[in-house]
């Protein structure tokens, strides 16, 4: 009963206190939506889905769309109906998208005007969902989104009596950098505690504002800062997609206070001509997610007085798992620049060896998580769920260690480890070493076959545009000062960029395909 009362009134609580405050500023259309607006819009959408379309608790609605206020209308709807949101990566191939939709069976697919072709392909391939465009009504569709917002004879819906915190609120797809994406089931409990982490750990309040740079098909787009700000009465500045010039202009105009992006976005802004004239003093902090941001980029922000820090999260275990406390100084961040911070509240962290035994502080092992932030398994995939859950702990596949202060350092993916001369080589520690060389923006180390050693390292190096040319001997000597000769990359390749997927993570499959063999 307590769960039911709390969940079904969750949106009303914030509306009661923040009725006329701006919740979302749609920067693309220059429209402000107050908390009262979100409550009304979500009431109309809830009525439409349940009364017009006959949907009920546990049914799914899908989004093939760029960032839009309708995503947040739908988020509010979940509290009123128990309907589950699922969002699709716009970069998926047809086969991948078809497979996910067939498995998840959303009753409705909302799509952006930019995704009309995607909707057309789905229809042509026999998908019978209710297709609703977020722009103007399209041929063959029964409704567009504005039709729903124009409804006048709606009535408040009756929430399902058995709604509770362990019910699924969202399906969020894993990145799929090494294989087919899986749908992680994210409960009301997980989303609530993720927001609570941001409130308790990062001190998010009604005075904070953030630019929504990340896509809402990704866990960090929802669960890092965005939903926490809606819980506490803060403000989201919504952009449809990332554009460095537009985001820098919004920083100057809107004065956001907190933010999260990925390395490619931070690099895009740092290398843009408007970066120097943009005042970042409005920010309390900036988080870097998806994959570690290199020191060269971090320094560009530190030099402007911005506390940009690396953090750690994973769809299945958070993603608000580790970051730097807000009270640390930039100088303290500099000292631990390649750390992802301290474990956040509601996380239980273990670091274990190959036999599942806890390692000592300073020793490397696999990161395991337990606690309130965990996901509830993979949708219709019990085998994958069983593989990642063991004795209640999620095995992340990430290797790392804690320093004497309890800060965590990621050594890399267990799968990406390679063996050279019988020694386990973890790419991340070598990458961090090379990143200390001025002028290097990014490094990616992979193992490639070698007849003598089994595997050796190949370094993919990205230089800053105006940096002086770095000789390979400098890289080799830098690594050799810190590590054994086995860890010195045998091959060094200079690139303009390291292949990444649509959420900023390295595209492991493509990297191995292009560079997974020794240089000629």
N, C-alpha and C positions, 0 to 999 in steps of 0.2 A: 504493500500500500504506500509506504514511504517513497519507494522508487517511482511509483506511478505518479504521485502528486508532484514530486520534484521535477521529473522529466517533462510532464505535460504542461507545466507552468514555467518552464525554463525561459522561454522567450518573453513571457508576460512580465517576469521579474525585471528584466532589463528595460522593457518598454515603460514600466511603472516609474523607474527612476530617471530614464534618459529619453523620454518621449520625443522631445523636440531637438535633441542633439543629432548631428549628422553622423550616421553610421558608415555610409559608403559614399564616396565622391567618385562618380563615373567621369574620369578625366577625359575620356574619348568624346563623350557627348555633353560634357559640362553640366551634369545633373547631380544634385545632392539628394540622397535618400536618408531620411531620418529613421530612428528606431521605430517610430510609429508607422512610417511608410512600410518598413520591412514586415511588421506585424500584419498590416492590412494586406499587402501583396501575398504573403504566405498563406493567410486565411483564404484568399480567393483561389490560390493554387491548390490548397488542400481540398477545398470544396469541389473544384473542377475534377481533380484526380479521383476522389472517392465517389462523388455523386454523378458526375457525367460519364466517367470511364469505369466506375465500379471497382476501383483499386482498393486494396486492403493491406493490413500489416504484413510485411514480408515481401510484398510485390516490389519490383525494381523499376526505377526510371533511369535512363541513361542520357549522358551528355556527350555529343560530338561537337565541341564548341570551344571558341576562344573565351577568355575570361569575360564574365558577364554577371550582372547583378542577379540574374535568374538562378545562378548556382546557389546564392545565399538565400533566395526565396525558398529553394528546395531544401536547403539545410534546415531552415525553420520548420518546414513541412514535416520533416522526419519526427519532430517532437509531438506533432499533432496527430500523426497517422501511423507511425511505425513503418512507413514506406522507406525502402533502401535506395540510396543514391549510388550509381556507378558511373564513372567518367572514363572516357576513352582517349588515349594518346592520339593526336591527329597525325602523327608521323608513322603510325602502324601501317604495315602492308595490308592489302585487302584480305589476304588469307588469315592473318593474325586477328584482324578486327572481326571477321566473320566468325572465327572460332570462339572468341570471347563473348560475342553477342549470342551465339547459339547456346553457349554454356550458361550464361547468366539470365537470358530470356527477359530483358527489360520490356515492360508493356508499352512504354513511351520512349521515344528518342528525340530529345531536344537538340537542334543543330543551328549553328551560326549561318548567316548568309554566305560566309566564306566557305562553308562546308556543304553547299547545295549539291556539289558533284558527289561527295561521299554518300549523302542521303539517296541520290539517284542510283548509285551503284548498288547500295543495299536493297533498294526496292526492286531493281532489275534482277537481283539474285534471290528473290523470293521472300525477303524479310517482310513480315506483315504487321510490324509494330505501328502504333500511332506516331507518325512523324510530325513534329511541330517546329516550325522555323522560328528562331528568336528575332528575325526581322520580318519582312513582308511575307504574307501568305504565298506559298508556292503551289504550282499546279499539282493536283492530285492529293494535296493535304486537306484535311477537314478543318484545321485551325492553324492560326499563328499565335505566338505568345501574347501579343497585344489583345487578342480576343479574350484571353483569360483575364488579363488585367482590366478589361472593360466590363466584366461581369458586375451587375448591380444587385441581383437577387440572391446573392450567396448567403449562407448561414454558417455559423461556427460548427465545425465537425466534432463528433464525439470521439475522443481518443480511444484506442483499444484498451480494454480494462487490464490486460495482462502485460502491458508495456513495462520493461524493466531494463536495468543497466547492462545486462549481458546480451540484450537483443542487438542485432547488427544494424548499425546506422549507415555505414558506407562499405562499398567494395573499392579498394584502391589497388591498382595493379603495380606489381613490382617492376623494376626498371627493364628487366629482360635483356641486360647487356651481354649475358652469356647463354641465353636460351629463351624459350617461349615465355612471355609474361604470365604471371599467375595472379589471381584475384585474392588479395588479402582481405579477410573479413575483419572489419574494424567496428567494435562495439561502442555503444553510448558511453560505457565506462572508460574505455581507452581514450576516446576523444575528450571527455570531461577532464580526466587526469592529465592529459597532455596540455590542455589549456591551463590547468591549475599549476603545472610546472612553470609555464611562462609567467604566471602571476606571482608565484612565490619566489622563483629563482631569478627571473629576469625583471621582476618588479613592474610588469606591464600594468598600466592604469588608464583611467579615462582621459588622462592628459597626453597619451601616446597616439601616434599616427604612423602608419606604414604604407609604403607603396607596394601594391601586389604585383611584383615583377615575375613571380614564378607561376607556371600554369596550374590550373586547378584539376588537372588529371594526375598530379603528383602529390604525395603525402605532405611534403613541406609546404606546398601551396595552401593546403588547408590547415595543417596542424602545427606549424611554426608561426607564431605571432597572430595570424589572421583571425582564427576563431577565438583565441584568447582576447583579442581586442574587442570583439563583439560581445564576449561575456562581461567585460568590465566597462563597456561604454566608450571605448576608444573609436578611432576613425581609420577606415581603410580607403586608400586612394587607388582606384581600380584602373588598370591599363589592360588592353586586350592582349598585348604581347610586348616583349621587351624591345625597346628602341633606345639606344644610349642617349641620343640628343633629347628625346622627349622626357626620359627619366631625369636627366640632369636639369632640365627646365622645371620639372615638377619639384625637385629638391629645392630649387631657388624660390619657387612660388609658394609651395605648400608647407615647407619646413617640417618634413617628417622627423620623427624622433628615434625610431627603431626600424630595423630592416633585415631581410635575409635575401641573398642572391647566390649565384654560383660563380665559379671562377671566370667563365667566359663572359659573364655580364659585368663583373668587376673590371676585367681587363678591357672590355669594350668601352666602359666609361672612362677608365684611367687613360686610355690612349686617344680619347676624343678631344678635339680642340677646346671644347667648353669645360673640360675638367678643371683647368686652372682657375677659371673665373667663378666656379661653383663653390659656395660656402657650405661646408659640411658641419659647421658647428652646432647645427640643430640636432644632430644625432647623439643619442646617449651611447649607442653601440650599433655595429653591423655584424651580422653572422654570415659566415661562408659555409655552404652546405654542399651535398652531393659528392664532392671529392675535395681533397685538400687544395687550398689556394697557396701558390708559391710565394716565397719571401719577397721577391722583386715587386709583385703586385701589392702585397700587404704594406710594404714600405711606402708606396705611393700614397696610401691612405693615412698611414701613421704620420707621415710628414705633413699632412694637412690637419693633424690633430684628431683624426677619426679612429676610434677603437674598433678596428676590424679584426675579428678573431675566427679561427677555424673551430668548427663544432662537429659533433658526430650524431648521426641518427640513422635509423633503418626502418622501413615501412613496418616490418614485423615486430619491432620492439619499441616503437616510439611514435614519432622520430625525435622527441625532445629528451635525448639520452645523456649527452655530455656537452658542456660548453664552459666558457670562462665566467666566473661570477662577475656581476656588474661593477663591483667595487675595485677590481684590479686596475692598475694604471697601464698606460701604453708601454712604459719601460718594462713592466712585469710581463706584459704580453710578448715583447721583443725577446725576452729571455727564454720563453717557452713557445716560440712562434709555431713550431711544428707539432705542438700538443693540441688535442681537441678538447682539453679542459677537464673539469671534474664531473663525476657522475651526478646527475640532477636528482631531485627528490623523486620518490616512488620507484626508483631503479634499484634493483639488487644486482650487482655485478660480480661475476666470478671470472677469473682468468685461469685456464686449466691447460695441462699438458696433454699429450696424445692419449694418455690413459685415463683422462678425466680427473686427475688430481690437481688441486689448487697449487699454483706456482708461488714462489716467494716474490716479494716486492722487488721490482727491477728485472725479473725474469719474464721472458716472452711466452705467451700462450694464446689460446683462442678465447675470445670474449663471449661469455654467456650472460643472458639477462633473464630476470624474473621480475614480477611486480605488476602494478596496476596499469602500466602503459601497454602491455603486450596485446598483440592481435589475437584473434580467436581461431586461427587456422586458415587454410586456403579453401575457397569456395569449390565444392564438389571435387576435391583433390585430397582424399585422406592419406594417400601414400606420401605426398610431399609434406603434408602436415606432420605426419609421424616422423619423417626424416629430420625436420627442423626442431620439433619438440621432443625433448628427452627428459623424463622425470620432472616435468614442469618448467624446464629451462629451455629457452630458445638459443640454439647454437648459431651464431651469426656468420661463421666462416671467416671473420676478421681476426687477424693476429695483432697483439699489442702487449703493452706492459705499463705499469704504473711507476712513476718516479717517487722519490722520497717524500714529496709533498702531496702525493695522491693524484697527480695529474696523469692523464692517460695519453699514450703515444701509439698511433696505429702503424703497424709494420707492413700492412698490406693484406690482401685476400689470401686465405689459405690455399685456394685453388691456383693463385698466381705465383706462389712460391715455386722456385725451381732448385734443382740439386746440381751443384757443380763440384766435382771431385769429392763427392760424398758429403758435402756440407750444404745445409739448408740455407738458401739465399732468399732474403725478404726484400723485394724491390723498394719498398717505401723508405727504408732507412738510407739506402744509397741515393735515392732521389732527393731526400732532405739534405744530405751532405752536398750534393752537386748544386742544389738551389741556393746555397750560401755564396756561390760565385756571382759577383755583380754582373748584371746584364742578361742573366738567364731567366726567362719567364716561366718555363715549364720543362719538366723532365719526366719521361716515362721509361722505366726499365722493364724489359721482358727477357725471358730465357729463350735462347735459340740453340738448336742442336750443335754439338761439337764432338768430333770423333775421339778426342783424348779425355775431355772432362765430363762428357755426357751432355751438359748444357753450360753455356756461358751467357753473360749478360750482353744485351744490346740496348744502348741508351738512345732514346729519341729525344732530341733537345730542340727547344724553341727559344730563340733569342729575342730580346727586346728590339724594336725597330731601329733605334739609334745607338745600340750597344756596339762597342768595338768587337771585331771578330775574335772568338775564343778558340784557341788551338786545342786540339784533342789532348795534347800532353798536359795542359792545365787541368782538365777534368780528371785525367788519370792520376796525376799527382795528388789532387785534392782528395780523391777517394782513398788512395793508398796511405795517406797520412792518418786516416781514421780507421781503416779496415784492413783485413788481410788481402793479399793480391788476388785471391779467388773472387773477391767482390768487385774488383775493377772491371768495368765493362770492356769486353774485347772489341766490340763494334760500337761506333758512335755515329749517329745519323742526324744531321741538322734538318729540321722541318719548319714549315711556316705555321703548322698547327698539328696537334695530336687529335686524331679522330674522336668525336664525342657524339653521344646520342642527344635526343631532344631535351633532356633534363640536365645536361651538363656533365654527365658521367662519361668516363672513357668507354668507348665502344670496343670492348675486349675482342669480340669476334672479328671486327674489321681491322683492328691493330694487328692481330695475329695473322690475318689473311695477307695484309700488305707487308708486314715487317717481321714475320715469324720465322724467317730463315736467315742464315748468315749473310753478310754483305758479300757481294762479288769482289 
